[in-house]
Amino acid sequence: MVHIVACVLLLHTADTESLIKNLDSSERDKRIEAMMALANLGPGAAKAVPPLVKILQVKDAELQLHAALALGKIGKDALPPVANLLDSKDDDVHYHALAVLGWIGPDAKETGPKVLPLLASKNDGVRAKAAFALGRINADPKIAVRPLVKLLTEKDDGVRNSAGEALARFKSAAVPALIDALSEDSVPTKRVAAKALGQIGLDAKDAADALKVAAEAADAMLAEEAVRALVKIEQDALPAVRAVLAGEQRQRAIADLQKIGAPSLPFLLDGLKSTKVEVRRQSAQAIAALNIKEESMIAPLTRSLLDPDKDVRRASLQALKGVALAARDAIPNLLANLKEKDADMRVLALSVLREIPVESDAIVQAVTPLLQDPDENVRNLAKEVLAFQGKQ
C-alpha cells in the first residue's frame, strides 16, 4: 500500500513539473492548457507559483486571467508573492493580483491593509476589484466598511456594485453605514445600499424603517430593491411593509411583492387584514396569481371568503384552489359563497369544494339546490361535487 501511494505521488510530481515546463512554451494554447490543469490541481500545484506570478505580470489579459485563476486555486502558498504585486505601479497587475486574493478568500485576510489603499486608485476596474477582494478575504470591518461605503457614491456602476456586494459580506457590521447610505441624495447609491441590505437579510433588521422610506420613494427601481430587502429581513420587517401598504405607493409595493414570488407570501397574507379594501383586494389578487400551494395560506384565505368586497372573495377562492386538498377548514365559508349572486363566484366555490375529499351532509344540503341553478356550469359542477358525496 505504501508503495502504491509513493508511486502516485511520484506521478503527480512528474505531472506538475511537466505542466510547469509548459508555462514557458512558445505555443500560447499549451500555456493556457497548462494553467487550467494546474488550477485543477489546486494546493498541490504550489511549485508553480513563481512562474504563474511571472505570467500575472505579462501584457496579455487572457494569460493573466488564467494565471490568476490557477493562483487562486492554489491558495495560501500563493499569498506572499501575489500580495507583493500590490506594490506594482501597473493597474493590470493590481487588477489580477486583487482577483487572486479574492479567490483565495479568508486565508488572505492579512492582506487587507495592503488592499485598502487601492480603493483610491484612479482606475475604475482596480477600485471595483479592490472592493471585491476586501469582501472575499473577510477583511477587518473596522478598516474596510467606511471606505467601501464611500465607493457607493461613485459614478461608475461597476465600482458601486462591487462595493455593495462586498459590504453585504460584512453582515451586521455594515448595516449602520448602509442605513446612512440610504439617506444620501444619489438614487443609484440608495439602490445599491438597499440591495446590499437585502443580501444581508435577517441581520439587517435595524434597517427596516429606513427601507420603508426607500420603498415609498419616487424611483421605482429603488422602491423594488427596498421591498426585496424587507422581504429578506422577514418577520422583523412586517410592520414596515404594513406601513408601506397603508400609504400612497401600496399598489406598486404589492406589485413588487408579487414579482418576488413565494418569499413575499407572509406579507401578502398580512395584507388581507388591512382596513383598506384596495390593499385586501390587491393582496388577494397577487396571492392568486402566484399560484402558491402553502397550507399557511388556508386560514387567512378562509377568513377572506367572507370579506365584504366581492373582488377579495373572488381572488381568495382562486387562491384556495391551489391548496384545496388541505382546505377542509374552509368548507363552511365556501358554502357561504355558494349563495353569491354572481355565477362565476358560485363556480369558483364549487371548483374548490370538488377538490376537498370530505363527505359532509352540510355540503350535500348546500349544493343540492344548485342542481336547478340557471347557470349550466354551476349545475355541472354541483353534480360533480354531489357525485363524490354519493348523491349522484
C-alpha positions as CSV (number, residue, x, y, z in Angstrom):
1,M,0.0,0.0,0.0
2,V,2.8,2.4,0.9
3,H,4.5,1.6,-2.4
4,I,1.3,2.4,-4.3
5,V,0.9,5.8,-2.6
6,A,4.6,6.6,-3.3
7,C,4.1,5.8,-7.0
8,V,1.0,8.1,-7.1
9,L,3.0,10.9,-5.5
10,L,5.8,10.5,-8.0
11,L,3.4,10.6,-10.9
12,H,1.7,13.7,-9.5
13,T,5.1,15.4,-9.0
14,A,6.2,14.5,-12.6
15,D,2.9,15.7,-14.0
16,T,3.2,19.1,-12.1
17,E,6.8,19.6,-13.3
18,S,5.7,18.8,-16.9
19,L,2.9,21.4,-16.6
20,I,5.3,24.0,-15.1
21,K,7.6,23.5,-18.1
22,N,4.7,24.1,-20.5
23,L,4.2,27.5,-18.9
24,D,7.2,28.7,-20.9
25,S,6.1,27.1,-24.1
26,S,6.2,29.1,-27.3
27,E,2.7,27.8,-28.0
28,R,0.1,30.0,-26.4
29,D,-2.6,27.3,-26.2
30,K,-0.2,24.9,-24.5
31,R,0.5,27.6,-21.8
32,I,-3.2,28.1,-21.2
33,E,-3.9,24.4,-21.0
34,A,-1.1,24.0,-18.5
35,M,-2.6,26.8,-16.3
36,M,-6.0,25.2,-16.5
37,A,-4.5,21.8,-15.4
38,L,-2.6,23.5,-12.6
39,A,-5.8,25.2,-11.4
40,N,-7.4,21.7,-11.2
41,L,-4.5,20.5,-9.0
42,G,-5.2,23.3,-6.5
43,P,-2.8,23.4,-3.5
44,G,-0.9,20.5,-5.0
45,A,0.5,22.8,-7.6
46,A,2.3,25.1,-5.2
47,K,5.6,24.7,-7.0
48,A,4.0,26.5,-10.0
49,V,3.5,29.8,-8.0
50,P,6.7,31.6,-9.2
51,P,6.1,31.1,-12.9
52,L,2.4,31.8,-12.5
53,V,3.2,35.1,-10.7
54,K,5.5,36.0,-13.6
55,I,2.7,35.4,-16.1
56,L,0.4,37.5,-14.0
57,Q,2.7,40.5,-15.0
58,V,2.7,39.9,-18.7
59,K,0.7,42.3,-21.0
60,D,-1.8,39.6,-22.1
61,A,-5.2,39.8,-20.4
62,E,-6.2,36.1,-21.2
63,L,-2.9,34.7,-19.9
64,Q,-3.1,36.9,-16.8
65,L,-6.7,35.7,-16.2
66,H,-5.7,32.0,-16.4
67,A,-2.7,32.6,-14.2
68,A,-4.9,34.4,-11.6
69,L,-7.4,31.5,-11.6
70,A,-4.6,29.0,-11.0
71,L,-3.1,31.0,-8.2
72,G,-6.5,31.5,-6.6
73,K,-7.0,27.7,-6.6
74,I,-3.5,27.1,-5.2
75,G,-4.4,29.3,-2.3
76,K,-2.2,30.2,0.7
77,D,1.1,29.3,-0.9
78,A,0.5,32.0,-3.5
79,L,-0.1,34.7,-0.9
80,P,3.3,36.3,-0.3
81,P,4.3,36.9,-3.9
82,V,0.9,37.9,-5.0
83,A,0.5,40.4,-2.2
84,N,3.8,41.9,-3.2
85,L,2.4,42.7,-6.6
86,L,0.1,45.2,-4.9
87,D,3.1,47.4,-4.7
88,S,3.3,47.5,-8.5
89,K,2.6,50.6,-10.5
90,D,0.8,48.7,-13.2
91,D,-3.1,48.8,-13.0
92,D,-3.5,45.5,-14.9
93,V,-1.2,43.8,-12.4
94,H,-3.1,45.3,-9.5
95,Y,-6.4,44.1,-11.0
96,H,-5.3,40.5,-11.4
97,A,-3.5,40.3,-8.1
98,L,-6.6,41.6,-6.3
99,A,-8.7,38.9,-8.1
100,V,-6.3,36.2,-6.8
101,L,-6.6,37.4,-3.3
102,G,-10.4,37.5,-3.6
103,W,-10.4,33.9,-4.9
104,I,-8.1,32.7,-2.1
105,G,-10.7,34.1,0.3
106,P,-10.4,34.3,4.1
107,D,-6.9,32.8,4.1
108,A,-5.8,36.1,2.6
109,K,-7.3,38.2,5.4
110,E,-3.9,39.5,6.5
111,T,-3.6,41.3,3.1
112,G,-6.5,43.7,4.0
113,P,-4.2,46.7,4.9
114,K,-2.4,46.3,1.6
115,V,-5.6,46.1,-0.4
116,L,-7.3,49.1,1.2
117,P,-5.2,51.9,-0.5
118,L,-6.2,50.5,-3.9
119,L,-9.8,51.6,-3.2
120,A,-8.4,55.1,-4.0
121,S,-6.9,54.0,-7.4
122,K,-7.7,56.2,-10.4
123,N,-8.7,53.1,-12.3
124,D,-12.3,52.1,-12.0
125,G,-11.6,48.4,-12.6
126,V,-8.9,48.4,-9.8
127,R,-11.2,50.1,-7.4
128,A,-14.0,47.6,-8.1
129,K,-11.6,44.6,-7.8
130,A,-10.2,46.0,-4.5
131,A,-13.8,46.1,-3.1
132,F,-14.3,42.6,-4.4
133,A,-11.1,41.4,-2.6
134,L,-11.9,43.1,0.7
135,G,-15.3,41.4,0.8
136,R,-14.0,38.0,-0.1
137,I,-11.0,37.9,2.2
138,N,-13.2,38.8,5.1
139,A,-11.1,41.9,6.0
140,D,-11.5,43.6,9.3
141,P,-14.8,45.6,9.1
142,K,-13.3,48.3,11.3
143,I,-10.9,49.3,8.5
144,A,-12.9,48.2,5.4
145,V,-16.6,49.2,5.9
146,R,-16.3,53.0,5.8
147,P,-14.0,53.2,2.8
148,L,-16.3,50.7,1.0
149,V,-19.4,52.8,1.8
150,K,-17.7,55.8,0.2
151,L,-17.5,53.9,-3.1
152,L,-21.3,53.7,-3.1
153,T,-21.3,57.3,-4.3
154,E,-19.0,56.6,-7.3
155,K,-20.3,57.4,-10.8
156,D,-19.1,54.0,-12.2
157,D,-21.8,51.3,-11.9
158,G,-19.2,48.5,-11.5
159,V,-17.4,50.2,-8.6
160,R,-20.7,50.9,-6.8
161,N,-22.0,47.3,-7.3
162,S,-18.7,45.7,-6.2
163,A,-18.7,47.9,-3.1
164,G,-22.3,46.9,-2.3
165,E,-21.6,43.2,-2.7
166,A,-18.5,43.5,-0.6
167,L,-20.4,45.3,2.2
168,A,-23.1,42.6,2.2
169,R,-20.4,40.1,3.2
170,F,-19.7,42.1,6.4
171,K,-23.3,41.4,7.6
172,S,-24.4,43.3,10.7
173,A,-21.1,45.3,10.9
174,A,-22.1,47.1,7.6
175,V,-25.7,47.7,8.5
176,P,-25.3,51.2,10.2
177,A,-23.3,52.5,7.4
178,L,-25.7,51.2,4.8
179,I,-28.6,52.8,6.6
180,D,-26.7,56.1,6.4
181,A,-26.2,55.5,2.7
182,L,-30.0,55.2,2.2
183,S,-30.2,58.9,3.2
184,E,-27.8,60.1,0.5
185,D,-29.1,62.3,-2.3
186,S,-27.9,59.9,-5.0
187,V,-30.6,57.4,-6.1
188,P,-28.0,55.0,-7.5
189,T,-26.3,55.0,-4.2
190,K,-29.6,54.2,-2.4
191,R,-30.3,51.4,-4.8
192,V,-27.0,49.6,-4.1
193,A,-27.4,50.2,-0.4
194,A,-30.9,48.7,-0.4
195,K,-29.7,45.7,-2.4
196,A,-26.8,45.1,0.0
197,L,-29.2,45.2,3.0
198,G,-31.3,42.6,1.2
199,Q,-28.3,40.4,0.7
200,I,-27.5,40.7,4.4
201,G,-31.1,39.6,5.2
202,L,-32.1,38.8,8.8
203,D,-29.1,40.7,10.2
204,A,-30.3,43.9,8.6
205,K,-33.5,44.1,10.8
206,D,-32.4,47.5,12.2
207,A,-32.7,48.9,8.6
208,A,-36.4,48.2,8.3
209,D,-37.5,51.8,9.0
210,A,-35.0,53.2,6.5
211,L,-36.0,50.7,3.9
212,K,-39.7,51.6,4.5
213,V,-38.9,55.1,3.4
214,A,-37.0,53.9,0.4
215,A,-39.9,51.6,-0.6
216,E,-42.1,54.7,-0.9
217,A,-39.5,56.6,-3.0
218,A,-40.4,58.0,-6.4
219,D,-37.8,55.9,-8.1
220,A,-39.4,52.5,-8.9
221,M,-36.1,50.6,-9.1
222,L,-35.1,51.9,-5.6
223,A,-38.5,51.0,-4.2
224,E,-38.4,47.5,-5.6
225,E,-34.9,46.9,-4.1
226,A,-36.2,48.2,-0.8
227,V,-39.2,45.9,-0.9
228,R,-37.0,42.9,-1.8
229,A,-34.7,43.8,1.2
230,L,-37.7,44.0,3.6
231,V,-38.9,40.5,2.4
232,K,-35.4,39.1,3.1
233,I,-35.5,40.6,6.6
234,E,-38.7,38.6,7.1
235,Q,-40.8,38.9,10.3
236,D,-39.0,41.9,11.7
237,A,-39.9,43.9,8.6
238,L,-43.6,43.2,8.8
239,P,-44.6,46.5,10.5
240,A,-42.6,48.4,7.9
241,V,-44.2,46.6,5.0
242,R,-47.6,47.1,6.6
243,A,-46.9,50.9,6.7
244,V,-45.9,50.9,3.1
245,L,-49.1,49.1,2.1
246,A,-51.1,51.7,4.0
247,G,-49.5,54.5,2.0
248,E,-49.9,56.0,-1.4
249,Q,-47.5,53.6,-3.0
250,R,-49.4,50.5,-1.9
251,Q,-50.3,49.3,-5.5
252,R,-46.6,49.5,-6.6
253,A,-45.5,47.8,-3.4
254,I,-47.9,44.9,-3.8
255,A,-46.8,44.5,-7.5
256,D,-43.2,44.3,-6.2
257,L,-44.2,41.7,-3.7
258,Q,-45.8,39.7,-6.4
259,K,-42.6,39.9,-8.5
260,I,-40.6,38.5,-5.6
261,G,-42.8,35.4,-5.5
262,A,-43.2,32.8,-2.7
263,P,-40.9,34.6,-0.2
264,S,-43.4,37.5,-0.1
265,L,-46.4,35.3,0.9
266,P,-46.4,36.2,4.6
267,F,-46.5,39.9,3.7
268,L,-49.3,39.5,1.2
269,L,-51.3,37.4,3.6
270,D,-50.9,40.1,6.2
271,G,-52.3,42.5,3.6
272,L,-55.6,40.6,3.7
273,K,-56.1,42.0,7.2
274,S,-55.8,45.6,6.1
275,T,-58.5,48.1,6.8
276,K,-58.1,49.4,3.3
277,V,-60.2,47.4,0.8
278,E,-57.7,48.2,-2.0
279,V,-54.9,46.5,-0.1
280,R,-57.0,43.5,0.7
281,R,-58.2,43.2,-2.9
282,Q,-54.7,43.6,-4.5
283,S,-53.1,41.3,-1.9
284,A,-55.7,38.6,-2.6
285,Q,-55.2,39.0,-6.4
286,A,-51.4,38.8,-6.0
287,I,-51.7,35.6,-3.9
288,A,-54.0,34.0,-6.5
289,A,-51.7,35.0,-9.4
290,L,-48.7,33.4,-7.6
291,N,-50.4,30.0,-7.5
292,I,-48.6,29.0,-4.4
293,K,-49.5,25.8,-2.6
294,E,-48.7,26.6,1.1
295,E,-51.0,25.4,3.9
296,S,-50.2,28.6,5.8
297,M,-52.5,30.3,3.2
298,I,-55.6,28.4,4.2
299,A,-56.6,30.2,7.4
300,P,-56.2,33.8,6.2
301,L,-57.8,33.0,2.8
302,T,-60.7,31.2,4.6
303,R,-61.4,34.4,6.5
304,S,-61.3,36.4,3.3
305,L,-64.0,34.3,1.8
306,L,-66.4,36.4,4.0
307,D,-64.8,39.7,3.1
308,P,-67.3,42.5,2.4
309,D,-65.6,43.1,-1.0
310,K,-66.6,40.7,-3.8
311,D,-63.2,41.0,-5.6
312,V,-61.4,40.0,-2.4
313,R,-63.7,36.9,-2.1
314,R,-63.2,36.1,-5.8
315,A,-59.4,36.2,-5.6
316,S,-59.4,34.3,-2.3
317,L,-61.4,31.5,-3.9
318,Q,-59.0,31.4,-6.8
319,A,-56.0,31.2,-4.5
320,L,-57.6,28.4,-2.4
321,K,-58.0,26.2,-5.5
322,G,-54.2,25.5,-5.3
323,V,-54.4,24.2,-1.7
324,A,-57.9,22.7,-1.8
325,L,-56.9,19.2,-0.7
326,A,-55.8,20.6,2.7
327,A,-58.6,23.2,2.9
328,R,-61.2,21.3,5.0
329,D,-61.4,24.1,7.5
330,A,-62.6,26.4,4.7
331,I,-65.7,24.4,3.9
332,P,-68.2,26.5,6.0
333,N,-67.1,29.7,4.3
334,L,-67.1,28.0,0.9
335,L,-70.7,27.0,1.4
336,A,-71.5,30.6,2.2
337,N,-70.0,31.6,-1.2
338,L,-72.5,29.2,-2.9
339,K,-75.1,31.9,-2.2
340,E,-73.3,34.5,-4.3
341,K,-75.5,36.2,-7.0
342,D,-72.5,36.1,-9.4
343,A,-72.5,32.7,-11.1
344,D,-68.7,32.9,-11.6
345,M,-68.3,33.1,-7.8
346,R,-70.6,30.0,-7.3
347,V,-68.5,28.2,-10.0
348,L,-65.2,29.1,-8.1
349,A,-66.6,27.9,-4.8
350,L,-67.8,24.6,-6.3
351,S,-64.4,24.2,-8.0
352,V,-62.7,24.3,-4.6
353,L,-65.2,22.0,-2.9
354,R,-64.7,19.5,-5.7
355,E,-61.1,19.2,-4.7
356,I,-61.7,18.7,-1.0
357,P,-62.1,14.9,-0.2
358,V,-64.6,15.3,2.6
359,E,-68.0,13.7,2.9
360,S,-70.4,16.1,4.6
361,D,-74.2,16.4,5.0
362,A,-73.6,20.2,5.1
363,I,-72.1,20.1,1.6
364,V,-74.9,18.0,0.3
365,Q,-77.6,20.3,1.7
366,A,-75.9,23.4,0.3
367,V,-75.0,22.0,-3.1
368,T,-78.2,20.1,-3.9
369,P,-80.3,23.2,-4.7
370,L,-77.7,24.2,-7.3
371,L,-78.7,21.3,-9.5
372,Q,-81.5,23.7,-10.5
373,D,-79.2,26.7,-10.9
374,P,-79.8,28.8,-14.1
375,D,-76.1,28.6,-14.9
376,E,-75.1,25.4,-16.7
377,N,-71.5,25.4,-15.4
378,V,-72.9,25.7,-11.8
379,R,-75.2,22.8,-12.4
380,N,-72.5,20.6,-13.9
381,L,-70.1,21.3,-11.0
382,A,-72.8,20.7,-8.5
383,K,-73.3,17.2,-10.0
384,E,-69.6,16.5,-9.7
385,V,-69.5,17.6,-6.1
386,L,-72.5,15.5,-5.2
387,A,-71.1,12.5,-7.1
388,F,-68.3,12.4,-4.7
389,Q,-70.8,12.6,-1.8
390,G,-72.5,9.5,-3.3
391,K,-75.7,11.5,-4.1
392,Q,-75.5,11.4,-7.9
